[in-house]
Amino acid sequence: ISVNKKKENLTKRKKQALKSLKDNRELVIRQADKGGSIVVLNRDDYMKESQRILGDSNTYKILKSNPTCNFKKKLYEILDEGFKKGIIDKDEFDYLFISSPKTAVFYYLPKVHKSLISPPGRPIISGIGSMTSNISQYIDFFLQKYVTQTRS
């Protein structure tokens, strides 16, 4: 049996340089908002832009308490009602209700197409594994046929 050995596309020196960048706690490495470029930012600058984004009181507000327990309880009640009414079955209920959800994560993608120096950021909330991630996938599945038929 012939086994194809992977050919490395980076030299050992380049791999070490990448590892050094990745391990440097003073840097943040992100994909650019557009164009697929990789952007290396000073951590302090990244944090300043994060604070600027999150400081926008028209978009975000500081919560006095963590609403997760209340949301989780309400979500359970809604899904349970759907199950009892036959709208969803047991497997769907089990898929849709995440008993130990992860907290969604905030980060931003630098808009280097707008400015290379101190680029503004496009905020992202990654909800993978969060309380509503499976519900989002479930709804998306049913809406896809309508979205693909809609003219842009």
N, C-alpha and C positions, 0 to 999 in steps of 0.2 A: 504494500500500500504506500502510495506516495503522499507525503504530507507537505503541503505548501507552507514554508516558513514565512512568517510575516516579515516584510521588509520595513525597517524603521524609516520614518520620513524626517526625523530630527537627529542631529548629531548629539553625542553625549553632552557636549558643552551647551548646546541649545536647551536640552532637557534640564540641565542643572540651572540654567538661567531662568527658565519658566518656573521651576520649583522654588527658586530663590524669590521670585516675584510673588508667587502664591503664598509662601510662608511669611512674607513681610507684613506684619500687623499694622504698619503705617500706610498701607495701600489697600484700595478696594478695586477689584477687577469686575467689570460689568460689560455686558453686550450693549452696544449703542442702540438708541431708540429706532434708528433707521439705518439701513445699509449693511447690517451684519458685522460691523467693525467691533473690535474689542477695545475697550477704553480702560486705561489705568489711571485711577484718581488718588490724590492724597486723601487719607481717611478724614482729616479735619475738614477739608473742603466738602467731602461727601456728606459728613454729618451736618455741616452748616446748611447745605441744600435740603437735606432731609428735614431739618428743623423749619426751614422757610416753607416747605411744602405743607408740613403738618401744622404749622402756625397759622394757616389760612382759616380763619374762623368762619368764613362763608361756606367752607367745605367740611371742615373737621371740628369736633368739639371734644373737650376733655370730659370724660365720664366720672361721676362721683363714686361709682361702684361698678363692679364687673357684672354685666347683664347676662352672662353665659348661662347660668343656672335657670334663670327665668325663660330665656329663649329656648333652652333645651326642653324644659317642661312644656312650654306652649307648643313646640314642634311635635313632641310626643303626643300631646292631646289631639292635634290636628291629624297626624298620621293614624292614630288609634281610631279616630272617628271615621277616617277614610277606609280603614280596614273593616270596622264594624258595619259600614254601609255597603261593603263589597266593591268599593272603588279601586282598592288595591288588595292584593293577596298577602299572605304571610311572608313569602319570599321577598316581595317588593317592600313590605314594611321593614323587614330585617335589613335589607339593602339601604333603604332610605334613612333609617334612624341609626346614627353613629353614636354608640354609647360612650365612647371615650374620644371625643373629637380633639383635634390639634388646634392650636391657636393660629389664625391666619397670620401671615408674615408680610410686613411692609418693606418694600425696597423701591428704588427708582432706576429708570434707564436714562442715562445722560443723552441729551439732545445735542450731539456734537454737530449736527447739520445747522444748528442755530448759532452756536458759539463754541469754539474750541477751548477758549479760556473761561473757566467757571461755567460750564454748560448747564442750562436749566434741566430739570428732571421731569420725566413722565412717571407719575406714581403708579405702582403696581401693588395690589394686595393679592398675594398668592394664598388661595384658600384650599390647597390640596390637603385632603384629610380633615378639613374643617367641618363644622356642623352641617353645612349646607352643600358640601361638594358633591355628594352622591345625588342629592335632589337636583342640583344644577345639571348634572349629566343626564339624569332621567328626563327632565323637561326638554333639554336640548335634543335628545333622541326623538321625541315626538314633534318638536317644532321644525326639525331639519327639512321635512318634506314641504313645508310651507315656505320656509326661507329660500330654498332652492327654486321655488316657482315664482318668487317675488322679483320683479324687475328692479334693478338698482337705479 
